[in-house]
Every structure is written in C-alpha cells, then in structure tokens.
Amino acid sequence: MPDTNQEPILLLGSYGRGNLGDDAFLLAALELFKGRKLYINAADEALLPQTVRKKVTTIATSGNKDLWQKILLFRRIRHIVYCGGDLWVELYGDRFPRQSLYKMIIVNVVARLCGKKVHYLGCGIGALRGYSLFLARLSARLANSIVVRERRSARVLALSKVQVLPDLVTTLDIMSSEAPGDSGKFTVGVSILYHLPEPEKNFPKLVAALAEVLGQLPPTHYRIVLFPMLASPAEARDDVWASAELQQKLPNADITISSARNVDGYVAELRNVDVLIGTRLHAGIIAMLAGVPTVGISYRPKVEQFFAMCGLEQYCIDLADLTPHRLEKTLYTIRTRRKAVRRDFHEARQRITAEKGGYRNFVAKNF
C-alpha cells in the first residue's frame, strides 16, 4: 500500500507574476500542504518569493515548453489543486477570453479519465453569464471537491458539493498589532489597481475621488503611503504605475510609494498605518489580519462579499457608488471613532481566523 502522504500535488494558480496577493495565497497553501511534495506553475520563477522557491518545484504549464516533463509529472501526481482567487473568469481584453475555462475543462476531463482527483481550494467565480457560466459550471462538476471563498460563488456554481470558507489568506499567521504610536501624523495607506472593470472609465474615476479627498488633508497632520501589490515588469500598468498616477494628482501631499515587495515587508509597513483604503482584496485582508482598519473599494463582488463575511459592510463602498463625499464620510468615522473601529476589526479578525480549521479538515478528508 503506497504512502499517499508522499504522492506529489500539483497546485495550479496565478504564480510568479509579481503580485503580493497571489504570493500570500501561495504561502498559505504551502503551509496547508506542509510536508508534501508540491509542484506549481509559474509565469516567471524569478518573481516568486525566496521562501517559496525552496519549498516547491516549478513547471511550465502553458504552451509546449517542457512537454515531456509535464507528461511524466502528470503520471506521478494523484491530486490537481486549483488554488487561487477568481479562477472561473473571462480574460477581458484577451483575444480568446474563455481560454482559461476551456483549459480547465480539458485538464479536468483528462485527469478524471486517468484516475486523478481534482480540487478547487479557496477559489471564486467572476461575473460570468451565458456560455461562459456554462463552461465554469462544467469544469466545477468535474471536480472531486470544491471550496469557494464566499457565498456568492457557491450560489452561482449551484453545486451541492461546494463548501464555503473565508479566503485562504486569512489562515496566514499574521499577528495583529496595536494602533501605531503617535508619530505626529495620521497615516493613510492606499492600495489601488488599474485593471478594474472598464478601466478607461473607472480608473480615472477612482483616482479622481481619492485625489479630491486626500488632497484636502493638510500635510502638516497627515501622511499618505501608497501600497502597490502588483509590481511586474511584464505589466505596463501595474500597481506601481497606478500608484504613481495618484501621486501625481497630489503634488502638495506628504506622500510616498512603499517599496515592500514581499509579504513580510508589506505587513511591517502596514503596521505604521492608521487606516488603509484598499481596492485590492488581499490588501484589505492582510491589513485586517495586521489589525489595521480598512475602507474597501469593491470593484468586483469578491471585495464586498469578504467585508460582509467579516461583518464589516459599513466599511465597504461599491466602486459604482464611490463619491468623494461618501469616502470622506467613511474616513471621518474611522478617524473620530478610532478605538471603536479598531475593536470592530479586531472582532472580525477573531471570527474569520477561527475558521482556518475548516481548511485543515478539508485537507485531512481529501488528501
């Protein structure tokens, strides 16, 4: 009888792209599968965190590169785990927007025919309709087990085997800190991205609203720190570029762009922030784990859903409803009720992290 604990696992997700959110997700997955032989796909191995490179073997999963190695790996593995955020999505702006959905179906069919097991872990589904939604549901039906990160995705997939647990990043051991010491300035962190739905219209709207509110803060009493999550040489408009666009709109502010490019550095700098305005979902999750109150800008349902799961709906603003007045009002509440707001986020952190055992039970049951 073979020792199944030694059977390698293939983790498929969005890795090696210079995105701290994906890096955090991968770190959480590695901790969950600690002691197992893990293979992952990586767009650029040099962009993986140093700690990850020592724990996994990377393999190209696009095109025909390393085809023979992929065939040998496929023969050895028993489990294929899709491990990431919104994996059931269309690739907007791509020539073949449904290609990822087709690839999942092909991989899942071949895997099941060869006696492999397919799992989705901590995933979500985008705003799919019609044929794209049909493809997503078909790929999900081919899976042996599914954990989605919010209730909306479970409702959309409409499968009885779907389990709901908070985003996998919530299982990371990030200690919650006390409020930053009195440095003389109230510090506002901001995490934004360009790749919003209809970015030509919505990105300027987001930057304009932020600039109007933040531009009114006197630099003698306020400091602004921009926190890019995606820093990639392959992306012309990554978060560093997006942050620089906002910085240019605030010429008179005390404003800097964080140089943190790994999760530990990101957390360390966040601890000096009084409040984070976060469009990136994982920026908000990491901030909450670190004990930092966050104003979420919900550019996709996943952001609003996470704040709702945490009982923090009052601190989340839908991008479609974002106005300078509403943002300013939410920030005012956080500034003037600092102890009460921190208590809200501390209680939310306790509730959400208490569910990490659900992931451990999932692994114990299925692997």
Residue, then its C-alpha position, 0 to 999 in steps of 0.5 A: m500500500p503506497d504512502t499517499n502522504q508522499e504522492p506529489i500535488l500539483l497546485l495550479g494558480s496565478y504564480g510568479r507574476g509579481n503580485l503580493g496577493d497571489d504570493a500570500f495565497l501561495l504561502a498559505a497553501l504551502e503551509l496547508f500542504k506542509g510536508r508534501k511534495l508540491y509542484i506549481n506553475a509559474a509565469d516567471e520563477a524569478l518573481l516568486p518569493q525566496t521562501v517559496r522557491k525552496k519549498v516547491t518545484t516549478i513547471a511550465t504549464s502553458g504552451n509546449k515548453d517542457l512537454w515531456q516533463k509535464i507528461l511524466l509529472f502528470r503520471r506521478i501526481r494523484h491530486i490537481v489543486y486549483c488554488g487561487g482567487d477568481l479562477w472561473v473568469e473571462l480574460y477581458g481584453d484577451r483575444f480568446p477570453r474563455q481560454s482559461l475555462y476551456k483549459m480547465i475543462i480539458v485538464n479536468v476531463v483528462a485527469r478524471l479519465c486517468g484516475k486523478k482527483v481534482h480540487y478547487l481550494g479557496c477559489g471564486i467565480g467572476a461575473l460570468r453569464g451565458y456560455s461562459l457560466f456554462l463552461a465554469r459550471l462544467s469544469a466545477r462538476l468535474a471536480n472531486s471537491i470544491v471550496v469557494r471563498e464566499r457565498r456568492s460563488a457557491r450560489v452561482l456554481a449551484l453545486s451541492k458539493v461546494q463548501v464555503l470558507p473565508d479566503l485562504v489568506t486569512t489562515l496566514d499567521i499574521m499577528s495583529s498589532e496595536a494602533p501605531g504610536d503617535s508619530g505626529k501624523f495620521t497615516v493613510g495607506v492606499s492600495i489601488l489597481y488599474h485593471l478594474p472593470e472598464p478601466e478607461k472609465n473607472f480608473p480615472k474615476l477612482v483616482a479622481a475621488l481619492a485625489e479630491v479627498l486626500g488632497q484636502l488633508p493638510p500635510t502638516h497632520y497627515r501622511i499618505v503611503l501608497f501600497p502597490m501589490l502588483a509590481s511586474p515588469a511584464e505589466a505596463r500598468d501595474d500597481v506601481w504605475a497606478s500608484a504613481e498616477l495618484q501621486q501625481k494628482l497630489p503634488n502638495a501631499d506628504i506622500t510616498i510609494s512603499s517599496a515592500r515587495n514581499v509579504d513580510g515587508y508589506v505587513a511591517e509597513l502596514r503596521n505604521v498605518d492608521v487606516l488603509i483604503g484598499t481596492r485590492l482584496h488581499a490588501g484589505i485582508i492582510a491589513m485586517l489580519a495586521g489589525v489595521p482598519t480598512v475602507g474597501i473599494s469593491y470593484r468586483p463582488k469578491v471585495e464586498q462579499f469578504f467585508a460582509m463575511c467579516g461583518l464589516e459592510q459599513y466599511c465597504i463602498d461599491l466602486a459604482d457608488l464611490t463619491p468623494h463625499r461618501l469616502e470622506k464620510t467613511l474616513y471621518t468615522i474611522r478617524t473620530r471613532r478610532k478605538a471603536v473601529r479598531r475593536d470592530f476589526h479586531e472582532a472580525r479578525q477573531r471570527i474569520t481566523a477561527e475558521k482556518g480549521g475548516y481548511r485543515n479538515f478539508v485537507a485531512k478528508n481529501f488528501 
